Amino acid sequence: MATLVLEKKPKYERIINILAVVIPLAVAALLGIRQKIDLGSWTKVLPHVIGVINTLTAGFLLLGYYYIRKNDRNGHRKAMTAAFGLGAVFLVCYILYHISNESTPFGGEGFVRPVYYFLLISHILLSIVVVWFVLRAVYFGYTNQLPQHRKAVKWAFPIWLYVSVSGVIVYLMISPYYV
């Protein structure tokens, strides 16, 4: 697979820094809109699609890890590109669902309730943090800046994997309450 040719300039890192702030702020602003937009009933399936996307993302992250451990850079690049692409699709689906549907309240009681909220809050906070690391990891990987890529991945991989897996668990815990 061919390497994407990007200049190794600070301007790309500046763009990454800006995106890492703008993406979460834009999502928060869109989610903060109280008036829901009627996009149709098809949006009711989006939480299930998002659950599948998170599952696939976790799978591709683990596959990418497997490939790099086997020194298969091409397989690693393909798996990680798939995970990154799924992240973009997730973001679109997430926004479409939340601008068109009210939030689903969690109906669990007892011990499961604080577990759910711990997973949900840690998932949300780390999903904000991981954007910067993932963008850097992808940029450094595609520009063949491997020492910087490895430094970014030290943080990006475990956080991204946690966010993906916790997203699946949160989905499974709240899915009985979707109407």
C-alpha positions as CSV (number, residue, x, y, z in Angstrom):
1,M,0.0,0.0,0.0
2,A,1.4,3.4,-0.9
3,T,2.3,5.9,1.7
4,L,0.3,9.1,1.7
5,V,2.6,11.9,0.9
6,L,2.2,14.8,3.3
7,E,4.8,17.3,4.1
8,K,6.3,16.9,7.5
9,K,5.6,20.4,8.7
10,P,4.3,22.0,11.9
11,K,1.2,23.3,10.0
12,Y,-0.2,19.7,10.0
13,E,0.4,19.4,13.7
14,R,-1.4,22.7,14.2
15,I,-4.3,21.4,12.1
16,I,-4.4,18.3,14.3
17,N,-4.4,20.5,17.4
18,I,-7.3,22.6,16.1
19,L,-9.3,19.6,15.0
20,A,-8.8,17.9,18.4
21,V,-10.5,20.9,20.0
22,V,-13.1,21.8,17.3
23,I,-14.5,18.2,16.9
24,P,-15.5,17.7,20.5
25,L,-16.8,21.3,20.8
26,A,-18.8,21.0,17.6
27,V,-20.3,17.7,18.8
28,A,-21.2,19.3,22.2
29,A,-22.8,22.3,20.4
30,L,-24.8,20.0,18.2
31,L,-25.9,17.9,21.1
32,G,-26.8,21.0,23.1
33,I,-29.5,21.9,20.6
34,R,-32.8,21.3,22.4
35,Q,-35.0,21.4,19.4
36,K,-34.7,18.0,17.7
37,I,-34.7,17.8,13.9
38,D,-37.1,15.4,12.3
39,L,-34.9,13.2,10.1
40,G,-37.4,10.3,10.0
41,S,-37.9,7.1,11.9
42,W,-34.9,5.4,10.3
43,T,-32.8,7.3,12.9
44,K,-34.2,5.0,15.6
45,V,-31.9,2.2,14.4
46,L,-28.7,4.3,14.7
47,P,-27.9,3.2,18.3
48,H,-27.8,-0.4,17.1
49,V,-25.6,0.7,14.1
50,I,-23.3,2.6,16.5
51,G,-23.1,-0.5,18.7
52,V,-21.9,-2.5,15.7
53,I,-19.5,0.2,14.6
54,N,-17.9,0.2,18.1
55,T,-17.6,-3.5,18.0
56,L,-16.0,-3.5,14.6
57,T,-13.7,-0.7,15.6
58,A,-12.5,-2.7,18.6
59,G,-12.0,-5.7,16.4
60,F,-9.9,-3.7,13.8
61,L,-7.9,-2.1,16.6
62,L,-7.0,-5.6,17.9
63,L,-6.3,-6.8,14.4
64,G,-4.0,-3.8,13.8
65,Y,-2.2,-4.6,17.0
66,Y,-1.9,-8.3,15.9
67,Y,-0.5,-7.3,12.5
68,I,2.1,-4.9,13.9
69,R,3.3,-7.6,16.4
70,K,3.7,-9.9,13.3
71,N,5.6,-7.0,11.6
72,D,3.0,-6.9,8.9
73,R,2.9,-3.1,8.3
74,N,0.5,-3.4,5.3
75,G,-2.0,-5.4,7.3
76,H,-1.5,-3.0,10.3
77,R,-2.1,0.0,8.1
78,K,-5.3,-1.5,6.5
79,A,-6.7,-2.5,9.9
80,M,-6.0,0.9,11.5
81,T,-7.3,2.8,8.5
82,A,-10.5,0.8,8.7
83,A,-10.8,1.6,12.5
84,F,-10.2,5.3,11.7
85,G,-12.8,5.2,8.9
86,L,-15.3,3.6,11.3
87,G,-14.6,6.3,13.8
88,A,-15.6,8.9,11.2
89,V,-18.8,6.9,10.4
90,F,-19.5,6.6,14.1
91,L,-19.3,10.3,14.6
92,V,-21.7,11.0,11.8
93,C,-24.2,8.4,13.1
94,Y,-23.9,9.6,16.6
95,I,-24.6,13.2,15.7
96,L,-27.5,12.2,13.4
97,Y,-29.1,10.2,16.2
98,H,-28.7,12.8,18.9
99,I,-29.9,15.8,16.9
100,S,-33.0,13.9,15.9
101,N,-33.9,11.9,19.0
102,E,-34.3,12.5,22.7
103,S,-31.7,10.8,25.0
104,T,-32.8,7.5,26.3
105,P,-32.8,7.4,30.1
106,F,-31.1,4.4,31.7
107,G,-33.6,2.3,33.6
108,G,-31.3,0.0,35.5
109,E,-31.4,0.0,39.3
110,G,-29.2,-1.1,42.1
111,F,-25.5,-1.8,41.7
112,V,-25.7,-1.7,37.9
113,R,-26.7,2.0,37.9
114,P,-23.3,3.4,39.1
115,V,-21.5,0.9,37.0
116,Y,-23.4,2.1,33.9
117,Y,-22.7,5.8,34.7
118,F,-19.1,5.2,35.5
119,L,-18.6,3.5,32.1
120,L,-20.7,6.1,30.3
121,I,-18.8,9.1,31.8
122,S,-15.4,7.6,31.4
123,H,-16.3,6.6,27.8
124,I,-17.4,10.2,27.0
125,L,-14.4,11.9,28.6
126,L,-11.9,9.5,27.1
127,S,-13.5,9.8,23.7
128,I,-12.8,13.5,23.8
129,V,-9.2,13.0,24.9
130,V,-8.4,10.3,22.3
131,V,-9.2,12.4,19.3
132,W,-5.8,14.2,19.6
133,F,-3.9,11.0,20.0
134,V,-5.6,9.2,17.2
135,L,-5.2,12.1,14.7
136,R,-1.5,12.3,15.6
137,A,-1.0,8.5,15.3
138,V,-2.7,8.5,11.9
139,Y,-0.7,11.5,10.7
140,F,2.6,10.2,11.9
141,G,1.9,6.7,10.6
142,Y,0.9,7.9,7.1
143,T,3.9,10.2,6.9
144,N,6.2,7.4,8.0
145,Q,7.4,9.3,11.1
146,L,7.6,6.1,13.0
147,P,9.2,7.3,16.3
148,Q,6.5,9.9,16.7
149,H,3.9,7.4,15.6
150,R,5.0,5.0,18.3
151,K,4.8,7.7,21.0
152,A,1.3,8.7,20.0
153,V,0.1,5.1,19.8
154,K,1.3,4.4,23.3
155,W,-1.6,6.5,24.4
156,A,-4.0,6.3,21.5
157,F,-4.3,2.5,21.3
158,P,-5.3,1.7,24.9
159,I,-7.6,4.8,25.2
160,W,-9.2,4.1,21.8
161,L,-9.7,0.4,22.6
162,Y,-11.2,1.3,26.0
163,V,-13.6,3.9,24.3
164,S,-14.6,1.3,21.7
165,V,-15.2,-1.5,24.2
166,S,-16.9,0.7,26.8
167,G,-19.1,2.0,24.0
168,V,-20.3,-1.5,23.3
169,I,-20.9,-2.3,27.0
170,V,-22.8,1.0,27.5
171,Y,-24.9,0.2,24.4
172,L,-25.7,-3.3,25.7
173,M,-26.6,-1.9,29.1
174,I,-29.0,0.7,27.7
175,S,-30.4,-1.1,24.7
176,P,-33.3,-2.7,26.6
177,Y,-34.6,0.9,27.3
178,Y,-34.7,2.1,23.6
179,V,-38.3,2.5,22.4
